[in-house]
């Protein structure tokens, strides 16, 4: 199957938490990578999401070191909405 990766940057104005991570993540910009695969056999191009990964700065703070965390895209969207609304996690 053909796959593609879509990258976008999301910005959190406040510290936030996500399930599966035992730390509070600081406010800032985060790269989100969504991998999708082409659904075959259709008369038009359609893709299905395979995974969503959030890139995290390494605790050392060195800009070239990152960690990757697979996240639930719905949970990430909810965290972004809470951040926009000023709600705390």
ZIZIZI-V18331 format. One record per helix or strand of 2 or more residues. SS is the DSSP state (helix for helix, strand for strand). FROM is the first residue (numbers start at 1). LEN is the number of residues. Records with the same first field share a line. If there is no record, write none. Layout:
SS: FROM-LEN / FROM-LEN
This chain:
strand: 3-10 / 28-11 / 47-11 / 66-5
helix: 73-13
